[in-house]
Structure formats: C-alpha cells, structure tokens
Amino acid sequence: MLKLPLISEIRLSEATRALLHDVDETARQINELRPLTKEVVQGILKEMLDERVYCSNAIEGSTLTLRETSAILKTGYFAGVKKRREATEVINLGQAIERAQ
C-alpha cells in the first residue's frame, strides 16, 4: 500500500510557499466580498472562458496557442486551413460552456 507523507513532512521551496501565500490572500480577499453578484460571477466566467477552452483542448492534443484560441473565440473565425478542425473544436466548446453557464 502506498504511504503518503504527512503534511508536516512535506518540504516546499520558498517560491512555492510564496505562491501558496498569494493564493490564500486572493481567496481571503474574494471571500470578504461574498456573496458575489450575478454580474460579477458572469464577468469572472467570461474572463476565464479562453483559458478553459484552451486548456481543455490542449489536454485533447490541440496545437492551437492560447492567443489563437482567444482570437477564434472572439471572432468565430480562423484563417489557418491546417487547423480548421481545431478551430471548430474551440468554437463548439466555447459555445457549450457558455450555454452550460
């Protein structure tokens, strides 16, 4: 059986500790603003759409960059014929996420 280390046994670099501190501080600031309005939540989801689509498609093997993904989501068009299938996947996933929200 795999034995996982205790939290106290995990050693983190200073850079990792700094990142975790930043995440904690950001979460604290957001929690102070709760409950968030529907408009704020929708704005956050809209801001995250490009990265959500990019990351999801990258996991599936897409070669599009985040910049290309963002451009496709904003314009609905991609000039590169070689990546037409990937562009279609970006558009379809973007629309599916927006409908699900």
C-alpha positions as CSV (number, residue, x, y, z in Angstrom):
1,M,0.0,0.0,0.0
2,L,1.3,3.5,-0.9
3,K,2.1,5.6,2.2
4,L,1.5,9.3,1.7
5,P,3.6,11.8,3.7
6,L,2.1,13.8,6.5
7,I,1.6,17.5,5.8
8,S,4.3,18.3,8.3
9,E,6.7,16.1,6.3
10,I,6.3,17.9,3.0
11,R,9.1,20.4,2.2
12,L,8.2,23.3,0.0
13,S,10.6,25.7,-1.8
14,E,10.3,29.4,-1.0
15,A,8.8,30.1,-4.4
16,T,6.1,27.5,-3.8
17,R,5.4,29.0,-0.3
18,A,5.1,32.5,-1.9
19,L,2.7,31.2,-4.5
20,L,0.6,29.5,-1.9
21,H,0.6,32.6,0.2
22,D,-0.6,34.6,-2.8
23,V,-3.4,32.1,-3.5
24,D,-4.5,32.2,0.2
25,E,-4.5,36.0,0.2
26,T,-6.5,36.2,-3.0
27,A,-9.0,33.7,-1.7
28,R,-9.4,35.7,1.5
29,Q,-10.0,38.9,-0.4
30,I,-12.6,37.3,-2.6
31,N,-14.3,35.7,0.4
32,E,-14.6,39.1,2.1
33,L,-16.6,40.3,-1.0
34,R,-19.1,37.4,-0.8
35,P,-21.8,37.0,-1.7
36,L,-20.7,37.9,-5.3
37,T,-23.4,39.4,-7.5
38,K,-24.6,37.5,-10.6
39,E,-22.9,40.1,-12.8
40,V,-19.5,39.6,-11.0
41,V,-19.7,35.8,-11.4
42,Q,-20.7,36.1,-15.1
43,G,-17.8,38.5,-15.6
44,I,-15.3,36.1,-14.0
45,L,-16.6,33.2,-16.1
46,K,-16.3,35.3,-19.2
47,E,-12.8,36.2,-18.4
48,M,-11.9,32.6,-17.8
49,L,-13.5,31.2,-21.0
50,D,-10.4,31.5,-23.2
51,E,-8.2,29.6,-20.8
52,R,-10.8,27.0,-20.0
53,V,-11.2,26.2,-23.7
54,Y,-7.5,26.4,-24.4
55,C,-6.6,24.0,-21.5
56,S,-9.4,21.5,-22.3
57,N,-8.4,21.3,-26.0
58,A,-4.7,21.1,-25.1
59,I,-5.4,18.1,-23.0
60,E,-7.0,16.5,-26.0
61,G,-3.9,17.3,-28.2
62,S,-4.8,20.6,-29.8
63,T,-1.8,22.5,-31.2
64,L,-3.5,25.9,-31.0
65,T,-1.9,28.5,-28.7
66,L,-3.8,30.4,-26.1
67,R,-3.6,33.5,-28.3
68,E,-5.1,31.6,-31.3
69,T,-7.8,30.2,-29.1
70,S,-8.7,33.6,-27.8
71,A,-8.8,35.1,-31.3
72,I,-11.1,32.3,-32.5
73,L,-13.5,32.7,-29.6
74,K,-13.7,36.5,-30.1
75,T,-14.1,36.4,-33.9
76,G,-15.5,32.9,-34.6
77,Y,-13.0,32.6,-37.5
78,F,-9.6,31.2,-38.1
79,A,-7.6,31.7,-41.3
80,G,-5.3,28.7,-41.0
81,V,-6.7,25.8,-43.1
82,K,-4.4,23.3,-41.4
83,K,-6.0,23.9,-38.1
84,R,-9.6,24.2,-39.2
85,R,-10.7,21.1,-37.2
86,E,-9.1,22.5,-34.0
87,A,-10.7,25.9,-34.6
88,T,-14.1,24.2,-34.9
89,E,-13.5,22.4,-31.6
90,V,-12.7,25.8,-30.0
91,I,-15.9,27.4,-31.2
92,N,-18.0,24.4,-30.3
93,L,-16.5,24.0,-26.8
94,G,-16.8,27.8,-26.2
95,Q,-20.5,27.7,-27.1
96,A,-21.1,24.6,-25.0
97,I,-19.5,26.2,-21.9
98,E,-21.5,29.4,-22.4
99,R,-24.7,27.5,-22.7
100,A,-24.0,25.4,-19.6
101,Q,-23.4,28.6,-17.5
